Amino acid sequence: MSKSLQAIRGMNDILPEQTPLWRYFESTVARLLDNYGYKQIRMPIVEFTELFKRSEERRVGKECPRC
């Protein structure tokens, strides 16, 4: 009855072997944009509600087995 979770289309994970290249890219772009006076904006992380609901149900079940 449980649905399998799928990645949101267009939102891929950055795996460990890809991280150094992305960090280099991000820092290079950040320096360039800083030089032109741009400021950083932090966006919220997007996840399906079901992911958090399952996690919370498991946590509450462990903390309060009789609930």
SEMI-295184 format. One record per residue: residue number from 0; x, y, z of N, C-alpha, C in turn. Coordinates in nm, 4 decimals. Layout:
N
+-----+----------+----------+----------+----------+----------+----------+----------+----------+----------+
|   i |      n_u |      n_v |      n_w |     ca_u |     ca_v |     ca_w |      c_u |      c_v |      c_w |
+-----+----------+----------+----------+----------+----------+----------+----------+----------+----------+
| NUM |        X |        Y |        Z |        X |        Y |        Z |        X |        Y |        Z |
...
+-----+----------+----------+----------+----------+----------+----------+----------+----------+----------+
# end
This chain:
67
+-----+----------+----------+----------+----------+----------+----------+----------+----------+----------+
|   i |      n_u |      n_v |      n_w |     ca_u |     ca_v |     ca_w |      c_u |      c_v |      c_w |
+-----+----------+----------+----------+----------+----------+----------+----------+----------+----------+
|   0 |   0.0812 |  -0.1197 |   0.0000 |   0.0000 |   0.0000 |   0.0000 |   0.0857 |   0.1263 |   0.0000 |
|   1 |   0.2121 |   0.1160 |   0.0411 |   0.2959 |   0.2362 |   0.0441 |   0.3453 |   0.2704 |  -0.0960 |
|   2 |   0.3472 |   0.3988 |  -0.1232 |   0.3986 |   0.4475 |  -0.2513 |   0.5500 |   0.4577 |  -0.2412 |
|   3 |   0.6188 |   0.4311 |  -0.3525 |   0.7629 |   0.4541 |  -0.3509 |   0.7869 |   0.6013 |  -0.3835 |
|   4 |   0.8835 |   0.6590 |  -0.3153 |   0.9161 |   0.7996 |  -0.3382 |   1.0055 |   0.8113 |  -0.4597 |
|   5 |   0.9789 |   0.9097 |  -0.5411 |   1.0587 |   0.9344 |  -0.6596 |   1.1137 |   1.0764 |  -0.6528 |
|   6 |   1.2304 |   1.0950 |  -0.7121 |   1.2889 |   1.2286 |  -0.7169 |   1.1988 |   1.3223 |  -0.7958 |
|   7 |   1.1968 |   1.4464 |  -0.7568 |   1.1205 |   1.5474 |  -0.8293 |   1.1930 |   1.5741 |  -0.9601 |
|   8 |   1.1196 |   1.5711 |  -1.0705 |   1.1804 |   1.5904 |  -1.2014 |   1.2602 |   1.7208 |  -1.2062 |
|   9 |   1.3840 |   1.7120 |  -1.2528 |   1.4684 |   1.8298 |  -1.2647 |   1.5463 |   1.8641 |  -1.1391 |
|  10 |   1.5259 |   1.7889 |  -1.0327 |   1.5972 |   1.8156 |  -0.9067 |   1.6794 |   1.6919 |  -0.8716 |
|  11 |   1.8020 |   1.6892 |  -0.9177 |   1.8874 |   1.5732 |  -0.8974 |   1.9819 |   1.5950 |  -0.7798 |
|  12 |   2.0170 |   1.4853 |  -0.7134 |   2.1152 |   1.4909 |  -0.6061 |   2.2538 |   1.5125 |  -0.6654 |
|  13 |   2.3389 |   1.5799 |  -0.5910 |   2.4794 |   1.5940 |  -0.6299 |   2.5561 |   1.4916 |  -0.5473 |
|  14 |   2.6121 |   1.3940 |  -0.6149 |   2.6797 |   1.2835 |  -0.5496 |   2.8212 |   1.3226 |  -0.5079 |
|  15 |   2.8797 |   1.2478 |  -0.4128 |   3.0116 |   1.2852 |  -0.3599 |   3.1188 |   1.3074 |  -0.4662 |
|  16 |   3.1231 |   1.2259 |  -0.5691 |   3.2263 |   1.2442 |  -0.6705 |   3.2052 |   1.3704 |  -0.7548 |
|  17 |   3.0845 |   1.4256 |  -0.7529 |   3.0545 |   1.5481 |  -0.8274 |   3.0732 |   1.6741 |  -0.7436 |
|  18 |   3.0797 |   1.6572 |  -0.6119 |   3.0822 |   1.7714 |  -0.5209 |   3.1990 |   1.8671 |  -0.5429 |
|  19 |   3.3235 |   1.8196 |  -0.5599 |   3.4340 |   1.9166 |  -0.5780 |   3.4142 |   2.0083 |  -0.6982 |
|  20 |   3.3659 |   1.9543 |  -0.8086 |   3.3420 |   2.0365 |  -0.9267 |   3.2328 |   2.1394 |  -0.8995 |
|  21 |   3.1257 |   2.1002 |  -0.8329 |   3.0169 |   2.1929 |  -0.8010 |   3.0628 |   2.3011 |  -0.7037 |
|  22 |   3.1441 |   2.2646 |  -0.6050 |   3.1938 |   2.3650 |  -0.5094 |   3.2811 |   2.4673 |  -0.5798 |
|  23 |   3.3645 |   2.4203 |  -0.6714 |   3.4483 |   2.5114 |  -0.7498 |   3.3604 |   2.6048 |  -0.8334 |
|  24 |   3.2627 |   2.5485 |  -0.9020 |   3.1714 |   2.6266 |  -0.9856 |   3.0974 |   2.7308 |  -0.9011 |
|  25 |   3.0420 |   2.6870 |  -0.7870 |   2.9656 |   2.7778 |  -0.7010 |   3.0519 |   2.8916 |  -0.6472 |
|  26 |   3.1730 |   2.8589 |  -0.6042 |   3.2584 |   2.9646 |  -0.5492 |   3.3031 |   3.0627 |  -0.6578 |
|  27 |   3.3285 |   3.0118 |  -0.7784 |   3.3675 |   3.0986 |  -0.8895 |   3.2535 |   3.1938 |  -0.9257 |
|  28 |   3.1341 |   3.1404 |  -0.9375 |   3.0175 |   3.2233 |  -0.9713 |   2.9879 |   3.3219 |  -0.8582 |
|  29 |   2.9991 |   3.2766 |  -0.7320 |   2.9732 |   3.3662 |  -0.6183 |   3.0683 |   3.4849 |  -0.6186 |
|  30 |   3.1980 |   3.4596 |  -0.6444 |   3.2951 |   3.5703 |  -0.6500 |   3.2612 |   3.6665 |  -0.7622 |
|  31 |   3.2268 |   3.6139 |  -0.8778 |   3.1916 |   3.6979 |  -0.9925 |   3.0703 |   3.7852 |  -0.9596 |
|  32 |   2.9679 |   3.7237 |  -0.9039 |   2.8467 |   3.7996 |  -0.8716 |   2.8715 |   3.9009 |  -0.7596 |
|  33 |   2.9535 |   3.8634 |  -0.6613 |   2.9906 |   3.9588 |  -0.5548 |   3.0561 |   4.0827 |  -0.6142 |
|  34 |   3.1427 |   4.0611 |  -0.7125 |   3.2123 |   4.1735 |  -0.7767 |   3.1151 |   4.2697 |  -0.8459 |
|  35 |   2.9992 |   4.2199 |  -0.8864 |   2.8992 |   4.3045 |  -0.9512 |   2.7908 |   4.3523 |  -0.8541 |
|  36 |   2.8097 |   4.3244 |  -0.7257 |   2.7166 |   4.3765 |  -0.6252 |   2.5939 |   4.2921 |  -0.5993 |
|  37 |   2.5877 |   4.1716 |  -0.6541 |   2.4720 |   4.0855 |  -0.6286 |   2.4798 |   4.0260 |  -0.4892 |
|  38 |   2.3651 |   4.0001 |  -0.4290 |   2.3566 |   3.9397 |  -0.2965 |   2.2920 |   3.8020 |  -0.3083 |
|  39 |   2.3312 |   3.7132 |  -0.2172 |   2.2816 |   3.5761 |  -0.2210 |   2.1415 |   3.5648 |  -0.1633 |
|  40 |   2.0605 |   3.4762 |  -0.2220 |   1.9270 |   3.4430 |  -0.1729 |   1.9276 |   3.2927 |  -0.1451 |
|  41 |   1.8788 |   3.2521 |  -0.0291 |   1.8687 |   3.1094 |   0.0045 |   1.7246 |   3.0650 |  -0.0161 |
|  42 |   1.7079 |   2.9621 |  -0.0982 |   1.5744 |   2.9092 |  -0.1281 |   1.5414 |   2.7934 |  -0.0335 |
|  43 |   1.4132 |   2.7707 |  -0.0076 |   1.3759 |   2.6562 |   0.0771 |   1.4028 |   2.5241 |   0.0050 |
|  44 |   1.4233 |   2.4210 |   0.0836 |   1.4407 |   2.2868 |   0.0280 |   1.3035 |   2.2296 |  -0.0011 |
|  45 |   1.2872 |   2.1671 |  -0.1158 |   1.1586 |   2.1120 |  -0.1576 |   1.1616 |   1.9606 |  -0.1403 |
|  46 |   1.0665 |   1.9083 |  -0.0662 |   1.0510 |   1.7642 |  -0.0489 |   0.9022 |   1.7342 |  -0.0455 |
|  47 |   0.8676 |   1.6114 |  -0.0815 |   0.7289 |   1.5686 |  -0.0728 |   0.6869 |   1.5564 |   0.0731 |
|  48 |   0.5657 |   1.5945 |   0.1058 |   0.5135 |   1.5873 |   0.2414 |   0.5182 |   1.4452 |   0.2947 |
|  49 |   0.4939 |   1.3456 |   0.2080 |   0.4918 |   1.2059 |   0.2507 |   0.6244 |   1.1647 |   0.3134 |
|  50 |   0.7335 |   1.2188 |   0.2642 |   0.8654 |   1.1862 |   0.3174 |   0.8752 |   1.2267 |   0.4641 |
|  51 |   0.8315 |   1.3467 |   0.4975 |   0.8371 |   1.3949 |   0.6348 |   0.7342 |   1.3246 |   0.7226 |
|  52 |   0.6183 |   1.2962 |   0.6658 |   0.5134 |   1.2291 |   0.7417 |   0.5610 |   1.0915 |   0.7867 |
|  53 |   0.6217 |   1.0144 |   0.6954 |   0.6725 |   0.8819 |   0.7314 |   0.7818 |   0.8927 |   0.8363 |
|  54 |   0.8716 |   0.9865 |   0.8185 |   0.9810 |   1.0049 |   0.9126 |   0.9263 |   1.0401 |   1.0509 |
|  55 |   0.8304 |   1.1272 |   1.0573 |   0.7717 |   1.1698 |   1.1848 |   0.6965 |   1.0539 |   1.2494 |
|  56 |   0.6242 |   0.9747 |   1.1700 |   0.5520 |   0.8608 |   1.2251 |   0.6490 |   0.7613 |   1.2882 |
|  57 |   0.7634 |   0.7374 |   1.2221 |   0.8631 |   0.6456 |   1.2763 |   0.9226 |   0.7011 |   1.4050 |
|  58 |   0.9514 |   0.8328 |   1.4065 |   1.0112 |   0.8946 |   1.5248 |   0.9157 |   0.8882 |   1.6427 |
|  59 |   0.7905 |   0.9229 |   1.6217 |   0.6916 |   0.9230 |   1.7294 |   0.6693 |   0.7804 |   1.7784 |
|  60 |   0.6673 |   0.6839 |   1.6876 |   0.6496 |   0.5442 |   1.7266 |   0.7607 |   0.4949 |   1.8170 |
|  61 |   0.8831 |   0.5388 |   1.7932 |   0.9961 |   0.4988 |   1.8758 |   0.9912 |   0.5670 |   2.0127 |
|  62 |   0.9503 |   0.6931 |   2.0147 |   0.9476 |   0.7685 |   2.1404 |   0.8288 |   0.7327 |   2.2273 |
|  63 |   0.7207 |   0.6945 |   2.1649 |   0.5972 |   0.6691 |   2.2378 |   0.5291 |   0.5440 |   2.1799 |
|  64 |   0.5807 |   0.4247 |   2.2116 |   0.5279 |   0.3031 |   2.1501 |   0.3811 |   0.2753 |   2.1820 |
|  65 |   0.3297 |   0.3308 |   2.2913 |   0.1885 |   0.3073 |   2.3274 |   0.0941 |   0.4110 |   2.2698 |
|  66 |   0.1460 |   0.5132 |   2.2063 |   0.0610 |   0.6234 |   2.1556 |  -0.0204 |   0.5780 |   2.0368 |
+-----+----------+----------+----------+----------+----------+----------+----------+----------+----------+
# end
